[in-house]
C-alpha cells in the first residue's frame, strides 16, 4: 500500500475531507510507525498492520483535538496482541 493510499484511508476513518490535512497526516503516520516500532513491532504490509497504522495515526490526530486523551483500549490491546504474536513467532 502506498503512503497516499494510507493517508486516504486515514482521512476516511477520521471523516476528514480537506486535502490540506495531508501534510499533517503524513507526519502523524510517520510518528505512529515510529511509536509502533518502539513497542517492539516489526511492521509489514499485512492487513492487520495496515489497520494498526491507521488506528495509531487516528489516535494521534484525535489527541491533537483533545490534549491529554488516553490511548483507546482497543489500540492498546491491538499493540499488545501484535507484540505477543511477534514474540511468540521468534521465540518458538
N, CA, C and O atoms as a GROMACS GRO file, in nm:
protein
  368
    1UNK      N    1   0.085  -0.117   0.000
    1UNK     CA    2   0.000   0.000   0.000
    1UNK      C    3   0.090   0.124   0.000
    1UNK      O    4   0.190   0.129   0.072
    2UNK      N    5   0.054   0.220  -0.079
    2UNK     CA    6   0.134   0.342  -0.085
    2UNK      C    7   0.100   0.434   0.032
    2UNK      O    8  -0.004   0.420   0.097
    3UNK      N    9   0.189   0.528   0.056
    3UNK     CA   10   0.165   0.625   0.163
    3UNK      C   11   0.036   0.702   0.136
    3UNK      O   12  -0.042   0.727   0.229
    4UNK      N   13   0.012   0.741   0.011
    4UNK     CA   14  -0.108   0.818  -0.020
    4UNK      C   15  -0.234   0.735   0.002
    4UNK      O   16  -0.336   0.788   0.047
    5UNK      N   17  -0.229   0.606  -0.030
    5UNK     CA   18  -0.345   0.520  -0.003
    5UNK      C   19  -0.371   0.512   0.147
    5UNK      O   20  -0.486   0.512   0.191
    6UNK      N   21  -0.264   0.504   0.225
    6UNK     CA   22  -0.280   0.503   0.372
    6UNK      C   23  -0.344   0.633   0.419
    6UNK      O   24  -0.437   0.632   0.501
    7UNK      N   25  -0.295   0.745   0.367
    7UNK     CA   26  -0.349   0.876   0.405
    7UNK      C   27  -0.497   0.884   0.369
    7UNK      O   28  -0.578   0.932   0.448
    8UNK      N   29  -0.532   0.837   0.250
    8UNK     CA   30  -0.672   0.841   0.208
    8UNK      C   31  -0.761   0.760   0.301
    8UNK      O   32  -0.871   0.803   0.333
    9UNK      N   33  -0.714   0.643   0.344
    9UNK     CA   34  -0.792   0.561   0.436
    9UNK      C   35  -0.803   0.624   0.575
    9UNK      O   36  -0.908   0.617   0.639
   10UNK      N   37  -0.695   0.687   0.620
   10UNK     CA   38  -0.699   0.758   0.749
   10UNK      C   39  -0.800   0.871   0.742
   10UNK      O   40  -0.876   0.893   0.836
   11UNK      N   41  -0.801   0.944   0.630
   11UNK     CA   42  -0.897   1.052   0.614
   11UNK      C   43  -1.040   1.000   0.618
   11UNK      O   44  -1.128   1.063   0.676
   12UNK      N   45  -1.063   0.884   0.557
   12UNK     CA   46  -1.197   0.824   0.563
   12UNK      C   47  -1.232   0.786   0.707
   12UNK      O   48  -1.343   0.812   0.753
   13UNK      N   49  -1.138   0.723   0.776
   13UNK     CA   50  -1.162   0.683   0.916
   13UNK      C   51  -1.195   0.802   1.004
   13UNK      O   52  -1.282   0.793   1.090
   14UNK      N   53  -1.127   0.913   0.982
   14UNK     CA   54  -1.141   1.031   1.068
   14UNK      C   55  -1.242   1.133   1.014
   14UNK      O   56  -1.260   1.240   1.071
   15UNK      N   57  -1.307   1.097   0.903
   15UNK     CA   58  -1.406   1.185   0.840
   15UNK      C   59  -1.346   1.320   0.801
   15UNK      O   60  -1.408   1.425   0.818
   16UNK      N   61  -1.224   1.316   0.749
   16UNK     CA   62  -1.154   1.437   0.704
   16UNK      C   63  -1.176   1.450   0.554
   16UNK      O   64  -1.151   1.355   0.479
   17UNK      N   65  -1.221   1.566   0.511
   17UNK     CA   66  -1.246   1.586   0.368
   17UNK      C   67  -1.147   1.682   0.303
   17UNK      O   68  -1.136   1.687   0.181
   18UNK      N   69  -1.074   1.758   0.384
   18UNK     CA   70  -0.985   1.859   0.330
   18UNK      C   71  -0.850   1.796   0.290
   18UNK      O   72  -0.789   1.722   0.367
   19UNK      N   73  -0.806   1.828   0.168
   19UNK     CA   74  -0.676   1.779   0.122
   19UNK      C   75  -0.560   1.851   0.190
   19UNK      O   76  -0.448   1.801   0.189
   20UNK      N   77  -0.586   1.968   0.248
   20UNK     CA   78  -0.477   2.042   0.311
   20UNK      C   79  -0.433   1.975   0.442
   20UNK      O   80  -0.337   2.021   0.505
   21UNK      N   81  -0.500   1.870   0.483
   21UNK     CA   82  -0.461   1.795   0.602
   21UNK      C   83  -0.360   1.684   0.570
   21UNK      O   84  -0.307   1.620   0.661
   22UNK      N   85  -0.333   1.662   0.441
   22UNK     CA   86  -0.245   1.552   0.401
   22UNK      C   87  -0.106   1.563   0.464
   22UNK      O   88  -0.052   1.462   0.509
   23UNK      N   89  -0.050   1.682   0.467
   23UNK     CA   90   0.083   1.700   0.525
   23UNK      C   91   0.087   1.662   0.672
   23UNK      O   92   0.178   1.593   0.716
   24UNK      N   93  -0.012   1.706   0.747
   24UNK     CA   94  -0.020   1.672   0.889
   24UNK      C   95  -0.036   1.521   0.906
   24UNK      O   96   0.031   1.460   0.990
   25UNK      N   97  -0.125   1.461   0.828
   25UNK     CA   98  -0.150   1.317   0.841
   25UNK      C   99  -0.026   1.235   0.802
   25UNK      O  100   0.000   1.131   0.863
   26UNK      N  101   0.049   1.281   0.704
   26UNK     CA  102   0.174   1.211   0.669
   26UNK      C  103   0.271   1.215   0.786
   26UNK      O  104   0.336   1.114   0.816
   27UNK      N  105   0.282   1.328   0.850
   27UNK     CA  106   0.371   1.340   0.965
   27UNK      C  107   0.323   1.252   1.081
   27UNK      O  108   0.403   1.186   1.147
   28UNK      N  109   0.193   1.253   1.106
   28UNK     CA  110   0.139   1.170   1.213
   28UNK      C  111   0.155   1.021   1.183
   28UNK      O  112   0.177   0.941   1.274
   29UNK      N  113   0.144   0.983   1.055
   29UNK     CA  114   0.165   0.844   1.015
   29UNK      C  115   0.308   0.801   1.045
   29UNK      O  116   0.331   0.692   1.097
   30UNK      N  117   0.404   0.887   1.013
   30UNK     CA  118   0.545   0.856   1.042
   30UNK      C  119   0.568   0.844   1.192
   30UNK      O  120   0.639   0.755   1.238
   31UNK      N  121   0.507   0.934   1.268
   31UNK     CA  122   0.519   0.929   1.414
   31UNK      C  123   0.456   0.801   1.469
   31UNK      O  124   0.512   0.737   1.559
   32UNK      N  125   0.340   0.764   1.416
   32UNK     CA  126   0.272   0.641   1.460
   32UNK      C  127   0.359   0.519   1.431
   32UNK      O  128   0.374   0.432   1.516
   33UNK      N  129   0.416   0.513   1.311
   33UNK     CA  130   0.502   0.400   1.276
   33UNK      C  131   0.623   0.392   1.367
   33UNK      O  132   0.663   0.282   1.408
   34UNK      N  133   0.682   0.505   1.400
   34UNK     CA  134   0.798   0.508   1.490
   34UNK      C  135   0.757   0.460   1.630
   34UNK      O  136   0.829   0.383   1.693
   35UNK      N  137   0.641   0.505   1.678
   35UNK     CA  138   0.593   0.463   1.810
   35UNK      C  139   0.564   0.314   1.813
   35UNK      O  140   0.592   0.246   1.911
   36UNK      N  141   0.506   0.263   1.705
   36UNK     CA  142   0.476   0.120   1.697
   36UNK      C  143   0.606   0.039   1.699
   36UNK      O  144   0.614  -0.063   1.767
   37UNK      N  145   0.706   0.085   1.626
   37UNK     CA  146   0.835   0.015   1.626
   37UNK      C  147   0.898   0.017   1.765
   37UNK      O  148   0.961  -0.081   1.806
   38UNK      N  149   0.882   0.127   1.837
   38UNK     CA  150   0.935   0.136   1.974
   38UNK      C  151   0.869   0.034   2.066
   38UNK      O  152   0.928  -0.006   2.167
   39UNK      N  153   0.750  -0.009   2.032
   39UNK     CA  154   0.681  -0.112   2.110
   39UNK      C  155   0.745  -0.249   2.087
   39UNK      O  156   0.715  -0.345   2.158
   40UNK      N  157   0.832  -0.259   1.986
   40UNK     CA  158   0.896  -0.387   1.954
   40UNK      C  159   0.831  -0.459   1.839
   40UNK      O  160   0.851  -0.580   1.821
   41UNK      N  161   0.754  -0.387   1.760
   41UNK     CA  162   0.680  -0.446   1.647
   41UNK      C  163   0.752  -0.417   1.518
   41UNK      O  164   0.791  -0.303   1.490
   42UNK      N  165   0.770  -0.521   1.438
   42UNK     CA  166   0.824  -0.506   1.302
   42UNK      C  167   0.705  -0.500   1.208
   42UNK      O  168   0.638  -0.601   1.186
   43UNK      N  169   0.680  -0.383   1.152
   43UNK     CA  170   0.563  -0.364   1.067
   43UNK      C  171   0.581  -0.432   0.932
   43UNK      O  172   0.691  -0.433   0.875
   44UNK      N  173   0.472  -0.488   0.882
   44UNK     CA  174   0.470  -0.548   0.749
   44UNK      C  175   0.359  -0.480   0.669
   44UNK      O  176   0.298  -0.384   0.715
   45UNK      N  177   0.334  -0.530   0.551
   45UNK     CA  178   0.226  -0.478   0.468
   45UNK      C  179   0.097  -0.558   0.486
   45UNK      O  180   0.006  -0.548   0.404
   46UNK      N  181   0.089  -0.638   0.594
   46UNK     CA  182  -0.031  -0.718   0.616
   46UNK      C  183  -0.150  -0.626   0.646
   46UNK      O  184  -0.134  -0.512   0.687
   47UNK      N  185  -0.269  -0.680   0.625
   47UNK     CA  186  -0.390  -0.602   0.654
   47UNK      C  187  -0.397  -0.563   0.801
   47UNK      O  188  -0.439  -0.452   0.834
   48UNK      N  189  -0.355  -0.655   0.890
   48UNK     CA  190  -0.356  -0.624   1.034
   48UNK      C  191  -0.265  -0.507   1.066
   48UNK      O  192  -0.303  -0.417   1.142
   49UNK      N  193  -0.145  -0.507   1.010
   49UNK     CA  194  -0.051  -0.397   1.037
   49UNK      C  195  -0.096  -0.267   0.974
   49UNK      O  196  -0.071  -0.159   1.028
   50UNK      N  197  -0.162  -0.276   0.859
   50UNK     CA  198  -0.218  -0.154   0.798
   50UNK      C  199  -0.324  -0.095   0.890
   50UNK      O  200  -0.330   0.027   0.908
   51UNK      N  201  -0.408  -0.180   0.947
   51UNK     CA  202  -0.509  -0.133   1.042
   51UNK      C  203  -0.447  -0.072   1.166
   51UNK      O  204  -0.495   0.029   1.217
   52UNK      N  205  -0.339  -0.133   1.214
   52UNK     CA  206  -0.269  -0.081   1.331
   52UNK      C  207  -0.212   0.058   1.302
   52UNK      O  208  -0.222   0.148   1.386
   53UNK      N  209  -0.154   0.075   1.185
   53UNK     CA  210  -0.103   0.207   1.144
   53UNK      C  211  -0.215   0.311   1.145
   53UNK      O  212  -0.198   0.421   1.198
   54UNK      N  213  -0.329   0.275   1.087
   54UNK     CA  214  -0.441   0.369   1.078
   54UNK      C  215  -0.496   0.402   1.216
   54UNK      O  216  -0.525   0.518   1.246
   55UNK      N  217  -0.512   0.299   1.301
   55UNK     CA  218  -0.565   0.324   1.436
   55UNK      C  219  -0.474   0.416   1.514
   55UNK      O  220  -0.520   0.509   1.580
   56UNK      N  221  -0.343   0.391   1.507
   56UNK     CA  222  -0.248   0.472   1.586
   56UNK      C  223  -0.244   0.614   1.531
   56UNK      O  224  -0.240   0.710   1.608
   57UNK      N  225  -0.244   0.629   1.400
   57UNK     CA  226  -0.243   0.762   1.340
   57UNK      C  227  -0.370   0.838   1.377
   57UNK      O  228  -0.366   0.957   1.408
   58UNK      N  229  -0.484   0.768   1.373
   58UNK     CA  230  -0.611   0.830   1.413
   58UNK      C  231  -0.608   0.876   1.558
   58UNK      O  232  -0.660   0.982   1.591
   59UNK      N  233  -0.549   0.794   1.643
   59UNK     CA  234  -0.535   0.832   1.784
   59UNK      C  235  -0.451   0.959   1.799
   59UNK      O  236  -0.488   1.049   1.873
   60UNK      N  237  -0.339   0.965   1.727
   60UNK     CA  238  -0.254   1.085   1.735
   60UNK      C  239  -0.328   1.208   1.683
   60UNK      O  240  -0.314   1.317   1.739
   61UNK      N  241  -0.407   1.191   1.577
   61UNK     CA  242  -0.485   1.302   1.522
   61UNK      C  243  -0.590   1.348   1.624
   61UNK      O  244  -0.605   1.468   1.648
   62UNK      N  245  -0.660   1.254   1.684
   62UNK     CA  246  -0.764   1.289   1.782
   62UNK      C  247  -0.703   1.351   1.907
   62UNK      O  248  -0.763   1.439   1.969
   63UNK      N  249  -0.584   1.306   1.943
   63UNK     CA  250  -0.518   1.360   2.061
   63UNK      C  251  -0.484   1.508   2.042
   63UNK      O  252  -0.479   1.583   2.139
   64UNK      N  253  -0.460   1.549   1.919
   64UNK     CA  254  -0.436   1.691   1.892
   64UNK      C  255  -0.562   1.774   1.919
   64UNK      O  256  -0.554   1.891   1.958
   65UNK      N  257  -0.678   1.712   1.899
   65UNK     CA  258  -0.805   1.780   1.922
   65UNK      C  259  -0.841   1.782   2.071
   65UNK      O  260  -0.903   1.876   2.121
   66UNK      N  261  -0.799   1.676   2.142
   66UNK     CA  262  -0.829   1.661   2.284
   66UNK      C  263  -0.700   1.632   2.360
   66UNK      O  264  -0.671   1.516   2.389
   67UNK      N  265  -0.622   1.734   2.392
   67UNK     CA  266  -0.497   1.711   2.465
   67UNK      C  267  -0.523   1.633   2.594
   67UNK      O  268  -0.620   1.658   2.665
   68UNK      N  269  -0.434   1.540   2.623
   68UNK     CA  270  -0.449   1.459   2.743
   68UNK      C  271  -0.534   1.335   2.722
   68UNK      O  272  -0.554   1.257   2.814
   69UNK      N  273  -0.585   1.317   2.600
   69UNK     CA  274  -0.666   1.200   2.570
   69UNK      C  275  -0.584   1.073   2.592
   69UNK      O  276  -0.470   1.064   2.547
   70UNK      N  277  -0.642   0.976   2.659
   70UNK     CA  278  -0.576   0.848   2.683
   70UNK      C  279  -0.583   0.761   2.557
   70UNK      O  280  -0.675   0.773   2.477
   71UNK      N  281  -0.483   0.674   2.543
   71UNK     CA  282  -0.484   0.582   2.430
   71UNK      C  283  -0.607   0.491   2.442
   71UNK      O  284  -0.632   0.434   2.549
   72UNK      N  285  -0.684   0.478   2.334
   72UNK     CA  286  -0.802   0.389   2.340
   72UNK      C  287  -0.761   0.246   2.373
   72UNK      O  288  -0.659   0.196   2.327
   73UNK      N  289  -0.844   0.181   2.453
   73UNK     CA  290  -0.816   0.043   2.492
   73UNK      C  291  -0.801  -0.049   2.372
   73UNK      O  292  -0.715  -0.137   2.371
   74UNK      N  293  -0.884  -0.028   2.272
   74UNK     CA  294  -0.879  -0.111   2.152
   74UNK      C  295  -0.740  -0.105   2.090
   74UNK      O  296  -0.687  -0.207   2.047
   75UNK      N  297  -0.681   0.014   2.084
   75UNK     CA  298  -0.548   0.030   2.027
   75UNK      C  299  -0.444  -0.035   2.118
   75UNK      O  300  -0.355  -0.104   2.069
   76UNK      N  301  -0.455  -0.014   2.248
   76UNK     CA  302  -0.360  -0.075   2.342
   76UNK      C  303  -0.362  -0.227   2.331
   76UNK      O  304  -0.257  -0.291   2.330
   77UNK      N  305  -0.483  -0.284   2.323
   77UNK     CA  306  -0.496  -0.429   2.309
   77UNK      C  307  -0.436  -0.477   2.176
   77UNK      O  308  -0.369  -0.580   2.171
   78UNK      N  309  -0.462  -0.402   2.069
   78UNK     CA  310  -0.408  -0.441   1.938
   78UNK      C  311  -0.255  -0.439   1.940
   78UNK      O  312  -0.192  -0.529   1.884
   79UNK      N  313  -0.196  -0.338   2.003
   79UNK     CA  314  -0.050  -0.332   2.014
   79UNK      C  315   0.004  -0.448   2.097
   79UNK      O  316   0.100  -0.514   2.058
   80UNK      N  317  -0.060  -0.474   2.211
   80UNK     CA  318  -0.016  -0.585   2.296
   80UNK      C  319  -0.026  -0.718   2.224
   80UNK      O  320   0.065  -0.800   2.230
   81UNK      N  321  -0.137  -0.740   2.155
   81UNK     CA  322  -0.156  -0.865   2.082
   81UNK      C  323  -0.052  -0.880   1.971
   81UNK      O  324   0.000  -0.990   1.948
   82UNK      N  325  -0.023  -0.771   1.904
   82UNK     CA  326   0.074  -0.775   1.794
   82UNK      C  327   0.214  -0.805   1.848
   82UNK      O  328   0.288  -0.882   1.787
   83UNK      N  329   0.251  -0.744   1.961
   83UNK     CA  330   0.381  -0.771   2.023
   83UNK      C  331   0.389  -0.918   2.063
   83UNK      O  332   0.489  -0.984   2.036
   84UNK      N  333   0.284  -0.970   2.126
   84UNK     CA  334   0.284  -1.109   2.170
   84UNK      C  335   0.291  -1.205   2.051
   84UNK      O  336   0.359  -1.308   2.057
   85UNK      N  337   0.222  -1.172   1.945
   85UNK     CA  338   0.226  -1.255   1.824
   85UNK      C  339   0.368  -1.260   1.768
   85UNK      O  340   0.419  -1.367   1.734
   86UNK      N  341   0.432  -1.144   1.760
   86UNK     CA  342   0.568  -1.139   1.706
   86UNK      C  343   0.665  -1.210   1.800
   86UNK      O  344   0.753  -1.283   1.755
   87UNK      N  345   0.651  -1.189   1.929
   87UNK     CA  346   0.740  -1.254   2.027
   87UNK      C  347   0.723  -1.406   2.022
   87UNK      O  348   0.822  -1.479   2.027
   88UNK      N  349   0.602  -1.452   2.011
   88UNK     CA  350   0.576  -1.595   2.002
   88UNK      C  351   0.633  -1.658   1.877
   88UNK      O  352   0.677  -1.773   1.878
   89UNK      N  353   0.632  -1.582   1.770
   89UNK     CA  354   0.685  -1.631   1.643
   89UNK      C  355   0.836  -1.646   1.648
   89UNK      O  356   0.891  -1.741   1.591
   90UNK      N  357   0.904  -1.553   1.716
   90UNK     CA  358   1.050  -1.556   1.716
   90UNK      C  359   1.106  -1.644   1.826
   90UNK      O  360   1.219  -1.691   1.816
   91UNK      N  361   1.029  -1.667   1.932
   91UNK     CA  362   1.079  -1.748   2.045
   91UNK      C  363   1.055  -1.897   2.027
   91UNK      O  364   1.118  -1.978   2.096
   92UNK      N  365   0.968  -1.934   1.940
   92UNK     CA  366   0.947  -2.073   1.944
   92UNK      C  367   0.877  -2.136   1.835
   92UNK      O  368   0.858  -2.258   1.837
   0.00000   0.00000   0.00000
